[in-house]
Amino acid sequence: MTRPVYVHDLDALAGQARAIRAALPRPVELLYAVKANPDPGVLRTLAPIVDGFEAASRGELRRLAEVLPGRAPAAYAGPGKTDTDLTAALAAGVRRIHVESPTELARLGALATAAGRSAQVLLRVNLPVDAPGASLVMGGGPSPFGMDPADAVACARRPPAGIDVRGIHAHLASGLDAPLAATVAAAVVDWAVAEVDAAEVDVGGGMTVDYTDPAARFDWEGYGRALANVVDRHPGVRLRIEPGRSVTAHCGAYLTEVIDVKRSYGEWFVVVAGGTHHLRTPAAKGHSQPFTVHPRRAAGGPRTDGGPVTVVGQLCTPKDVLSRSATAGPIGVGDVLAFSMAGAYAWNISHRDFLLHEPPHFRTGDLREVAAEWAARPFGT
């Protein structure tokens, strides 16, 4: 039995990133949110294309220093930063630290003053902006993320020693289509300029990725045109975005083999090597991960009848479900299943030590070519 493998198509990733960069007006800075996929190959591929990286932990700071030595992260974010975290961000030369609360700002000011430097910060604000249809909402109501608007205004007007407030950061929701993302961005910039005369505004990421339609893509060109209008209204403001999932999701796949096929109370179950301890995305998002079947006709054993199937992994829990499909067609023991859209929030968010199964392999290449190569091998080799 071959261990499951993650495949990153780095050529496709570079093309995707270049297309995003080309769709944005040049004054808009494009950061990559490392949390989406911190794979070294992904970071190296994006480095010459994006304007910088957004890190959200000391581990991500270390990863960036190891993979891209000498390139300081553009932003450091995340709630619950300790003094050790803030000190590490200062030592790494992070260009902008996104501050989540007045208390965090005071601690950062004291640390920066003790180090004899000034910390360049953006204040994360929890603005009451509607985001209907968003898959995940982090703002607009009581939230652990960011400051209430009044607190942000007070911090901007009277920052503690050691702090240089450069502007505003707001990541209010995820799963936004282009028109809604543009509407949210415009509202954030308008507020930041009107209330604190911000020189810089980071409107976050959260661009939608539709796992029910693998061919669909976020409308970067439409979003870019809308941001150009925002830039025209506020020509003195440096505007920044920090997408993650929408940059890398389509450039990764998870390949695995079918171990068993069986019926239970009239329903077909397909058991594969691996599972949600490798690819947690469908469990975390509550969706079926899209996949294609690459048959191994000579493998032998039972096959489904082409009707609905539930694809599960090797874990001792009924939650270990990768996909439910009514359109996959016949699936047999030994077939290779290629789960697409596995380039973001996949291996890096998985509960990888549950049952202590072996980790997947990793490789680069064209996703379809690698799947075809796998399916051409004898089963179990």
Secondary structure, DSSP 8 states (H G I E B T S, - for coil): ----EEEE-HHHHHHHHHHHHHHS-TTSEEEEEGGG---HHHHHHHTTTSSEEEE-SHHHHHHHHHHSTT---SEE--SS--HHHHHHHHHTT-SEEEE-SHHHHHHHHHHHHHTT--EEEEEEB------TT-SEE-SSSS-SSSB-HHHHHHHHHS--TTEEEEEEE---EESB-HHHHHHHHHHHHHHHHHHH--SEEE----B---TT-TT----HHHHHHHHHHHHHHSTT-EEEE---HHHHGGGEEEEEEEEEEEEETTEEEEEESS-TTT--HHHHHTS---EEEE--GGG-S-B--SS-EEEE-SSSSTT-EEEEESSS---BTT-EEEE-S-SSSSGGGS-TTGGG----EEEES-HHHHHHHHHHS-TT-
